[in-house]
Amino acid sequence: MKLRHVSRALALVALIGTAHIASASIQTIDRIVAVVNKSAITQQELDARISSIQKNMASQQITPPSPSVLKQQVLDRMILELVQVQYADQIGIRIDDSQLERAIGRMAEQNKMSLPQFRETLAKQGTSWKSFREDIRREITLSRLREREIDNRIVIGDSEIDEYLKLNHGKEQQEFRLAHILIPLPENASPEQIAAKRTRALAAVKEIESGKDFASIAAVYSSAPDATSGGSLGWRAAGSLPPAFTQLLEKLKPGEITDLVRSPGGFHIVKLLEKRSQEQKTIVEQTHARHILIRTNELVSENDARQRLNQLVDRLKNGSKFEELARLYSDDGSASKGGDLGWLTPGETVPEFENAMNALKPNETSGVIQSPFGLHIIQVLERRSKDMTVERERFRVRNELKQRKSEEQFEDWIRQQRDRAFVDLRLKDE
């Protein structure tokens, strides 16, 4: 049974089997394979990750690289992750157990399962619940770190959107399904290092041109995090890609690869798998809603918030006005407007809120709903269909430009973090 909507951490989860061994006759000794600043990566941790990735590659029918290459790729990825986790801890980003449980609970709901069913399904797939939890904790930590250090600092101005729309006026807006190979360059690479990396990239190109499977070559040559998934990038809008890449892709037919492309981060080989046009006309159903929010914190527990909101639900049933209760009790910025959120377009709110709101009819009020922001009571006032083509076009362009800048800046940032870290590799001590 396959699970949907599960973070990529699930694909990397450590699969640890139990073995009944006589401790008197066999002794298992773990060893350190890398020291990263003041932390260590052990052989057992590395072996568990490699085992998981091998299973994932087999399920995708990707030929793995040699054991030594795969071991080095996985270790490099674990080092990058550990560097980020250490930095996140230094600046105070920590995911406590309650946050973790809520995230896993949402994953179970998205897969239409109860938490016990979700856990049982993972066990049937051979996934350790303990390692799964820690993988999800790490994924959330890394996501929060990137948001704080990169995404939240990127601002796309209206003038940038105007310029993009002007340059692309009349052009068919396209999306590309891509796979890629990245041969990275260190910061301030010497001419000798650049030449060596270029030679390696050209060797990959030669193997692809000889007819070998791109995904398998990516697994051998690429140093990108998606290398063991065949280098798959999924569908990417043209605006989210650097112009140099877009210009090359527009000339390709599905199945073809670009010439070798140099960026500040290294050498790239990109394969076009499919292309399609983006929908131009956008008609959406908007919802006019209002809400009352009680946030949970050190002083207000989830149980306290739920009790307070249940009391407000009873008052609403007895004739109290929603807007008056919102002004008095809501912790949201909309409280001064009686909880009015205005017209909401799909995707503007978190899934938990949107799903509950969509289940209501006009003039209907929900019970207590939980979201990452706290607990809510939602009331739908009215609905309408609206042509959002212009607004959606600007929204789309803003997101694509932000994604492009985010990836460029994150590539530089992670390389700098890796270069600053103390890393002692001990694989060669075997």
C-alpha positions in Angstrom: 0.0 0.0 0.0 1.6 3.3 -1.1 1.3 6.5 0.9 0.6 9.8 -0.8 1.6 13.3 0.3 4.4 12.1 2.4 7.5 14.2 2.7 10.6 13.1 0.8 12.0 12.1 4.2 9.8 9.0 4.0 11.8 7.9 1.0 15.0 8.3 3.0 13.8 6.8 6.2 16.1 4.3 7.9 14.9 0.7 7.6 16.3 -1.2 10.5 15.5 -4.9 10.8 15.7 -6.7 14.1 18.0 -9.7 14.5 18.3 -12.2 17.3 21.9 -12.8 17.9 23.8 -14.3 20.8 25.6 -11.4 22.6 28.1 -13.8 24.0 29.3 -14.9 20.6 28.8 -11.8 18.4 29.6 -8.2 19.2 28.5 -5.3 17.0 30.8 -2.3 17.1 29.6 1.0 15.5 32.2 3.4 14.2 32.4 7.0 13.2 32.6 7.7 9.5 32.5 11.5 9.7 32.9 14.2 12.3 30.9 17.4 11.5 31.9 20.3 13.9 31.1 18.7 17.3 28.8 15.9 16.0 29.4 12.6 14.4 27.8 10.4 11.8 28.1 6.7 12.5 28.5 3.7 10.2 25.1 2.3 11.4 23.4 5.7 10.5 25.1 5.7 7.1 24.2 2.0 6.4 20.6 2.6 7.3 20.3 5.6 5.0 22.0 3.7 2.1 19.6 0.8 2.6 16.6 3.1 2.4 17.9 4.8 -0.7 18.7 1.5 -2.4 15.1 0.4 -1.8 13.8 3.7 -3.2 16.0 3.4 -6.3 14.9 -0.2 -6.9 11.2 0.9 -6.6 11.9 3.5 -9.3 13.9 1.0 -11.4 17.0 3.2 -11.3 20.3 1.5 -11.6 22.4 2.5 -8.6 26.0 3.6 -8.8 28.8 1.4 -7.4 28.6 0.9 -3.6 31.6 3.2 -3.1 30.1 6.0 -5.1 26.7 5.6 -3.5 28.3 5.6 0.0 30.1 8.8 -0.7 27.0 10.5 -2.2 24.8 9.6 0.8 27.5 10.6 3.3 27.9 14.0 1.6 24.1 14.5 1.8 24.1 13.5 5.5 26.9 16.0 6.2 25.0 18.8 4.5 21.9 18.0 6.5 23.8 17.9 9.7 25.5 21.2 9.0 22.1 22.8 8.5 20.5 21.1 11.6 23.4 22.3 13.7 23.0 25.9 12.4 19.2 25.7 13.0 19.9 24.7 16.6 22.3 27.6 17.1 19.7 30.1 16.0 16.9 28.6 18.0 14.9 26.6 15.5 13.7 23.5 17.2 10.7 21.2 16.5 9.2 20.0 19.8 7.2 16.8 20.1 3.9 18.5 20.1 4.7 20.2 16.8 6.0 16.9 15.4 2.8 15.0 16.4 0.6 17.6 14.7 2.6 17.4 11.5 2.4 13.6 11.5 -1.3 13.8 12.3 -1.8 16.0 9.3 0.1 13.5 7.1 -2.2 10.7 8.3 -5.3 12.8 7.6 -4.0 13.6 4.1 -3.6 9.8 3.5 -7.2 9.3 4.9 -6.0 7.3 7.8 -6.1 7.4 11.6 -2.7 7.8 13.3 -2.7 4.0 14.3 -3.5 3.0 10.7 -0.8 5.3 9.4 1.7 3.8 11.8 0.7 0.3 11.0 1.1 1.0 7.2 4.6 2.3 7.8 5.4 -0.8 9.8 4.2 -3.0 6.9 6.5 -1.1 4.6 9.4 -1.9 6.9 9.7 1.7 8.3 10.8 2.2 11.8 8.4 4.5 13.6 11.3 6.1 15.6 13.4 6.8 12.6 10.4 8.1 10.7 9.6 10.6 13.4 13.2 11.8 13.5 13.3 12.1 9.7 10.1 14.2 9.7 11.5 16.3 12.5 14.7 16.9 10.5 12.7 17.8 7.3 10.6 20.3 9.2 13.7 21.8 10.8 15.4 22.2 7.4 12.3 23.7 5.9 12.0 26.2 8.7 15.6 27.1 8.4 15.4 27.7 4.6 12.3 29.9 5.2 14.1 32.0 7.8 17.5 32.3 6.1 16.4 32.5 2.4 12.7 32.6 1.5 11.6 35.2 4.0 14.3 37.6 2.9 13.4 37.6 -0.8 11.1 40.4 -1.9 9.7 40.5 -5.4 8.7 44.1 -6.3 5.8 45.0 -8.6 8.4 46.5 -11.0 10.1 43.1 -11.4 6.7 41.5 -12.2 5.9 44.3 -14.7 9.3 43.8 -16.4 8.8 40.1 -16.7 5.3 40.4 -18.1 6.5 43.0 -20.6 9.4 40.8 -21.8 7.1 37.8 -22.1 4.0 39.5 -23.5 2.4 37.4 -26.2 4.6 34.4 -25.5 3.0 31.0 -24.7 3.6 30.3 -21.0 5.2 26.9 -20.6 6.0 24.4 -18.0 8.8 21.8 -18.3 9.2 18.4 -16.6 12.9 18.1 -16.1 15.7 15.9 -14.8 19.2 17.2 -14.2 22.7 16.4 -13.2 24.7 18.8 -11.1 28.5 18.7 -10.9 29.1 21.3 -8.2 32.1 23.7 -7.9 33.5 24.8 -4.5 33.5 28.5 -3.7 36.4 30.4 -5.3 37.3 27.3 -7.3 40.8 27.2 -8.9 41.3 26.8 -12.7 42.4 23.3 -12.0 39.3 22.5 -10.0 37.1 24.0 -12.7 38.8 21.9 -15.4 38.5 18.7 -13.4 34.8 19.3 -12.8 34.2 20.1 -16.4 35.9 16.9 -17.5 33.7 14.9 -15.2 30.6 16.7 -16.5 31.6 16.0 -20.1 32.1 12.3 -19.2 28.5 12.2 -18.0 27.4 13.8 -21.3 29.3 11.3 -23.3 27.7 8.4 -21.4 24.2 9.9 -22.0 24.9 10.4 -25.7 26.0 6.8 -25.9 22.4 5.8 -25.0 22.7 5.0 -21.3 19.8 5.8 -19.1 19.8 9.4 -17.8 18.5 8.5 -14.4 21.2 6.0 -13.8 23.9 8.4 -15.0 22.5 11.1 -12.6 22.7 8.6 -9.8 26.4 8.1 -10.6 27.6 11.6 -11.5 25.2 14.1 -9.9 25.8 15.7 -6.5 22.3 17.2 -6.2 20.0 15.9 -3.4 17.7 14.4 -6.0 20.5 12.3 -7.6 19.3 9.0 -6.2 15.9 9.8 -7.6 17.3 10.0 -11.1 17.8 13.8 -10.9 14.0 14.4 -11.2 13.0 18.0 -10.8 9.3 17.5 -11.6 7.3 20.1 -13.4 8.8 23.6 -13.4 7.3 26.8 -14.7 9.5 28.7 -17.2 9.6 31.8 -14.9 11.1 29.8 -12.0 14.1 28.8 -14.1 17.1 31.0 -14.9 16.6 32.6 -18.4 19.7 30.8 -19.7 18.0 27.5 -19.0 14.6 28.5 -20.4 16.2 29.6 -23.7 17.9 26.3 -24.1 14.8 24.3 -23.1 12.5 26.1 -25.5 14.7 24.7 -28.4 14.6 21.1 -27.2 12.2 18.3 -27.9 11.1 15.9 -25.2 13.9 13.4 -24.6 16.7 15.7 -25.5 19.4 17.2 -23.2 20.9 20.7 -23.0 24.4 21.5 -23.7 26.6 21.7 -20.7 25.6 24.8 -18.7 27.9 26.6 -16.2 26.4 28.5 -13.3 28.0 29.9 -10.1 27.2 26.6 -8.4 28.7 24.3 -11.0 28.0 22.5 -14.2 24.5 21.4 -15.2 23.1 18.9 -17.7 19.3 19.2 -18.0 17.0 16.7 -19.8 13.6 17.8 -21.0 11.1 15.0 -20.3 7.8 16.8 -21.2 6.5 20.3 -21.9 3.1 21.8 -21.7 1.3 25.1 -21.9 0.1 26.8 -18.7 -3.6 27.6 -18.4 -4.3 31.2 -19.3 -7.9 31.8 -18.2 -8.5 31.4 -14.5 -12.0 31.3 -13.0 -12.0 30.6 -9.3 -14.6 30.2 -6.6 -14.0 32.7 -3.8 -15.3 32.5 -0.3 -16.2 35.4 1.9 -15.5 34.2 5.4 -14.8 35.3 8.9 -13.3 33.5 11.9 -12.5 33.6 15.6 -9.0 32.4 16.4 -7.6 31.3 19.8 -3.8 30.7 19.6 -2.2 28.1 21.9 1.0 29.0 23.7 2.7 28.4 27.1 -0.2 30.1 28.9 -3.1 28.8 26.8 -3.2 25.0 26.3 -5.0 23.3 23.4 -7.6 22.1 25.9 -8.2 25.6 27.3 -8.6 27.0 23.8 -11.0 24.3 22.8 -13.1 24.9 25.9 -13.2 28.6 25.3 -14.3 28.2 21.7 -16.9 25.6 22.5 -18.4 28.2 24.9 -18.5 30.7 22.0 -20.1 28.2 19.7 -22.9 27.8 22.3 -23.3 31.6 22.5 -23.6 31.8 18.8 -26.3 29.2 18.8 -28.2 31.2 21.4 -28.1 34.3 19.2 -24.9 36.1 20.0 -23.4 38.0 17.0 -20.3 36.5 15.4 -18.6 39.8 14.8 -19.0 41.0 18.4 -17.5 37.8 19.8 -14.7 38.0 17.3 -13.8 41.6 18.4 -13.8 40.5 22.0 -12.1 37.1 21.9 -10.2 36.5 18.6 -6.4 36.5 18.7 -6.2 37.3 14.9 -5.5 40.6 13.3 -9.0 40.5 11.8 -10.6 40.8 15.2 -11.1 44.6 14.8 -13.1 43.8 11.6 -15.3 41.3 13.4 -13.1 38.5 12.2 -13.8 39.3 8.5 -11.2 37.8 6.2 -12.6 39.2 3.0 -12.8 37.2 -0.2 -10.5 34.2 0.0 -9.1 32.5 -3.1 -8.2 28.8 -3.0 -4.6 28.3 -1.7 -4.6 31.5 0.4 -5.2 29.7 3.7 -3.7 26.5 5.2 -5.3 23.3 4.1 -6.9 22.6 7.4 -8.7 25.9 7.4 -9.6 25.8 3.7 -11.0 22.3 3.9 -13.2 23.1 6.8 -14.3 26.4 5.2 -15.2 24.6 1.9 -17.4 22.1 3.7 -19.6 25.0 4.9 -22.6 26.5 3.1 -23.2 30.2 3.0 -24.4 31.5 6.5 -23.2 28.3 8.1 -20.8 28.2 11.1 -18.3 25.5 11.9 -17.5 23.8 15.2 -14.0 24.1 16.6 -11.3 23.6 13.8 -7.6 23.2 14.4 -4.9 24.5 12.2 -1.1 25.2 12.6 -2.1 28.7 13.8 -4.4 27.5 16.6 -8.1 26.8 17.0 -10.8 28.5 15.0 -14.6 28.9 14.5 -15.3 29.7 10.9 -18.4 31.3 9.4 -19.0 31.4 5.6 -20.9 34.5 4.5 -21.1 34.1 0.7 -19.4 32.7 -2.4 -18.8 33.9 -5.9 -17.0 32.9 -9.1 -14.5 35.5 -10.3 -12.2 35.8 -13.3 -8.8 36.0 -11.6 -6.7 35.7 -14.8 -4.8 39.0 -14.3 -4.4 38.6 -10.5 -3.4 35.0 -10.9 -0.9 35.9 -13.6 0.8 38.4 -11.4 0.7 36.0 -8.4 2.1 33.2 -10.6 5.0 35.4 -11.8 5.8 36.6 -8.3 6.0 33.0 -7.0 8.1 31.9 -10.0 10.6 34.7 -9.6 10.8 34.1 -5.9 11.4 30.4 -6.5 14.2 31.2 -8.9 15.9 33.6 -6.5 15.4 31.2 -3.6 17.1 28.4 -5.4 20.0 30.5 -6.5 20.6 32.0 -3.1 20.1 28.7 -1.3 22.7 27.1 -3.5 25.2 29.7 -2.6 24.2 29.7 1.1 24.5 26.0 1.6 27.9 25.9 -0.2 29.1 28.6 2.2 27.8 26.7 5.3 29.6 23.5 4.1 32.9 25.3 3.5 32.8 26.9 6.9 32.1 23.7 8.8 34.8 21.4 10.2 34.4 18.1 8.5 36.6 15.1 9.2 35.9 12.2 6.8 36.9 8.8 8.0 35.5 6.5 5.3 39.1 5.9 4.0 40.0 4.5 7.4 38.2 1.2 6.6 
